[in-house]
Amino acid sequence: MSLFWRGPLRLARRVLGIPRAPWADLVMALTVGSVGALVVEGFRAVLFRLEALFVGASGGHLVSAARDLVPEARFFAPALGALVAGLVLWLAERGRPPTPWRRSGDYIEAVSIGNGRLDLTGGMLKAIASLLVVSTGGAVGREGAMVLLAAMAASVLGRIAGRQFELRLVVSCGAAAGLAAAYHAPLAGAMFVAELLLGSLALAQLGPVIVAAVVSHGITTLIVGQTSLFEIGPLAAPGVAQAGPLVAMGLVAAIVGAAVLYWLDGVRKLYARIALPLPLAFALGGLVVGTLSLWRPEVWGNGYSTTARFLVDPPVWHVVAAILVLKVIAIAATTGSGAPGGVFTPTLFVGAAFGLLTAAALNALGLPVASTPVYVLFGMATVLAATTHAPVMAALMVFEMARQYALLTTLLPACVIAALVARRLHARSVYGLAATP
């Protein structure tokens, strides 16, 4: 380490290391939550500028941008962005020494089985590649890179502060802060850590994680205002006759979620057998997205815009079915190639489409159903629970994104059923974590 950095690092250690008391972790959590929110908003601002530059998107609405592009641009844009992203990673990795085994490029792995030390160079390269893939229409979530960057910032702060702080806990606070800022969902951000990382993070340590998530949400609110991801009017609580089909959705959602996981695994293995160089693999995934977008531009992006449309102005069921099939192919083609990006928001889209189709089927059978937005939200939550194996997080996530308190008591059991059955059907979650007995 150069002499230039020793003084600032020593001063930072003293500032962060002053309160070695029971509340020391809370001070660190407050710091991590603030930094995590700023990192997420900074990434979002850069991403939106790139989307406007590359494809003319406004405010992250890639589907509208795809619809306005000429067919040739819609076809080639995802492939070109993915190709450049693959070249960035391929060229950078060729000149890098092997990563030490104690450092991980994935924050979940770093906390669940590692020591909290993240590969910062590798993480930054992934974030840059994710910017290129997402801003040109790749069918992955932008939020994955946001959470990774927040966790990386937390890892840096924890390493600066020294050994008096448990690095895994600090990185967990960063992940919770990133999720809270990305989705405006502080409770779900905290429960994401609790349910997915509980094997290596004691429940007694959840306090700092909650503080980090709440502080991050507060900073985000100061920057962008008090808002939720899905703005819909208040929905009535389901009646007794309606609650039964809604809770039973958890059973079908478990099958849907497990099928999605097997599909993603299969496409990933297919790419591995083909064994293309990284840039060509990325480009192939982009070509699939571009080709499918000639039929339905909704395959572009993470699915947020289409999910929002499903809640307020849903199309007829056969259009929903067509979009769902094409989108699932596009998601697998992008993620299977190894292109960096999240699958959290795309999973919410799959659930929203599943909910719409369920409502249409029940209506066709003449059964008592709740309003269509209720089924969309239940589909989102139950499929998310089935793929993550985290039922409380899934219920809280959808509750916070749409602010529908009246649905929570029915939503929770449906999510629990979906997660329990899905664990039997597919032992590992979408994050590669094995189900616990």
Buried (B, 14 or more C-beta within 10 A) or exposed (E): EEEEEEEEBEEBBEEBBEBEEEEBBBBBBBBBBBBBBBBBBEBBEBBBEBBBEBBBBEEBBBBBBBBEBEEEBBBBBBBBBBBBBBBBBBEBEEEEEEEEEEBBBBBBBBBBEBEBBBBBBBBBBBBBBBBBBBBBBBBBBBBBBBBBBBBBBBBBBBBBBBEBBBBBBBBBBBBBBBBBBBBBBBBBBBBBBBBBBBEEBEEEBBBBBBBBBBBBBBBBBEBEEEEBBBEBEEBEBBEEEBBBBBBEBBBBBBBBBBBBBEBBBEBBEEBEEEEBEBBBBBBBBBBBBBBBBEEBBBBBBBBBBBBBBBBEEBBEBEEBBBBBBBBBBBBBBBBBBBBBBBBBBBBBBBBBBBBBBBBBEBBEEEEEBBEBBBBBBBBBBBBBBBBBBBBBBBBBBBBBBBBBEBBBEBBBBBBBBBBBBBBEBBEEBBBEBEBEE
